[in-house]
Amino acid sequence: MWADPVTGASPHVWDRAVGWYFVALVEVLEVFPETHPGYAKLKTYLTTLADGLQKAQDVSGGWWLIMVSTDVRSACETYTNIVRSTLAG
């Protein structure tokens, strides 16, 4: 089984999917009213994700295509550009 039987979490994270999720959070928050009850929760998701991405960043300034992978070492340029532009705001 590829996922943890207790948490359901995968041992690897596909960065491209995380990148699109990150962009979607930013775009939704740009049009979502700050007074909406769910705004703070989405903002917390974005902040938590941004902190985690910065911690996972490679010394070269990019991210691996698959996080925490020791056997797959292909950097994803598109993903890196998405995250950089989103973090830059």
MISEDREN-943991 format. One record per residue (C-alpha): x negated, y, z. Coordinates in steps of 0.001 Angstrom, whole numbers. Layout:
// residues N
<pt <X, Y, Z>>
...
This chain:
// residues 89
<pt <0, 0, 0>>
<pt <-1436, 3380, -976>>
<pt <407, 5435, 1676>>
<pt <64, 5351, 5446>>
<pt <2896, 3097, 6703>>
<pt <3595, 5370, 9696>>
<pt <3307, 8901, 8277>>
<pt <3942, 8197, 4603>>
<pt <934, 10354, 3754>>
<pt <-1390, 9476, 926>>
<pt <-5113, 9168, 1696>>
<pt <-5756, 11509, -1263>>
<pt <-4201, 14788, -2355>>
<pt <-3848, 15682, -6025>>
<pt <-5043, 19276, -6249>>
<pt <-3193, 20170, -9426>>
<pt <143, 19488, -7730>>
<pt <-950, 21488, -4683>>
<pt <-1942, 24352, -6980>>
<pt <1481, 24514, -8601>>
<pt <3154, 24298, -5183>>
<pt <951, 27178, -4016>>
<pt <1895, 29321, -7024>>
<pt <5580, 28480, -6568>>
<pt <5488, 29607, -2929>>
<pt <3915, 32931, -3922>>
<pt <6423, 33517, -6717>>
<pt <9429, 32615, -4568>>
<pt <8271, 34892, -1745>>
<pt <7941, 37783, -4195>>
<pt <11674, 37675, -4971>>
<pt <13057, 36195, -1737>>
<pt <14506, 38805, 667>>
<pt <12350, 39108, 3778>>
<pt <15551, 39205, 5806>>
<pt <16548, 35709, 4644>>
<pt <16373, 33142, 7490>>
<pt <14075, 30862, 5438>>
<pt <11555, 33559, 4480>>
<pt <9373, 33169, 7581>>
<pt <9223, 29391, 7141>>
<pt <8105, 29702, 3499>>
<pt <5537, 32340, 4483>>
<pt <4176, 29959, 7134>>
<pt <3897, 27195, 4514>>
<pt <1942, 29556, 2269>>
<pt <-392, 30738, 5029>>
<pt <-1044, 27214, 6284>>
<pt <-1715, 25967, 2754>>
<pt <-4041, 28896, 1991>>
<pt <-6037, 28220, 5176>>
<pt <-6319, 24529, 4321>>
<pt <-7412, 25259, 755>>
<pt <-10126, 27607, 1911>>
<pt <-11427, 24945, 4306>>
<pt <-11450, 22350, 1507>>
<pt <-13244, 24568, -995>>
<pt <-16494, 23159, -2355>>
<pt <-19751, 25092, -1888>>
<pt <-19670, 25779, -5642>>
<pt <-16472, 27774, -5160>>
<pt <-14119, 25222, -6694>>
<pt <-11991, 22308, -5616>>
<pt <-12169, 18647, -6560>>
<pt <-9364, 17254, -8681>>
<pt <-8575, 14817, -5876>>
<pt <-9184, 16073, -2336>>
<pt <-11259, 14000, 58>>
<pt <-12360, 11754, -2742>>
<pt <-15818, 10273, -2712>>
<pt <-15420, 8341, -5935>>
<pt <-13776, 10959, -8170>>
<pt <-16001, 13978, -8709>>
<pt <-14452, 15869, -11608>>
<pt <-13716, 19503, -10834>>
<pt <-10451, 20842, -12157>>
<pt <-11147, 24277, -13670>>
<pt <-7473, 25059, -14238>>
<pt <-6636, 24312, -10623>>
<pt <-9544, 26385, -9351>>
<pt <-8400, 29344, -11452>>
<pt <-4808, 28998, -10215>>
<pt <-5861, 28974, -6565>>
<pt <-8387, 31800, -6970>>
<pt <-5888, 34075, -8696>>
<pt <-3188, 33263, -6133>>
<pt <-5500, 33886, -3163>>
<pt <-6605, 37169, -4747>>
<pt <-2964, 38173, -4741>>
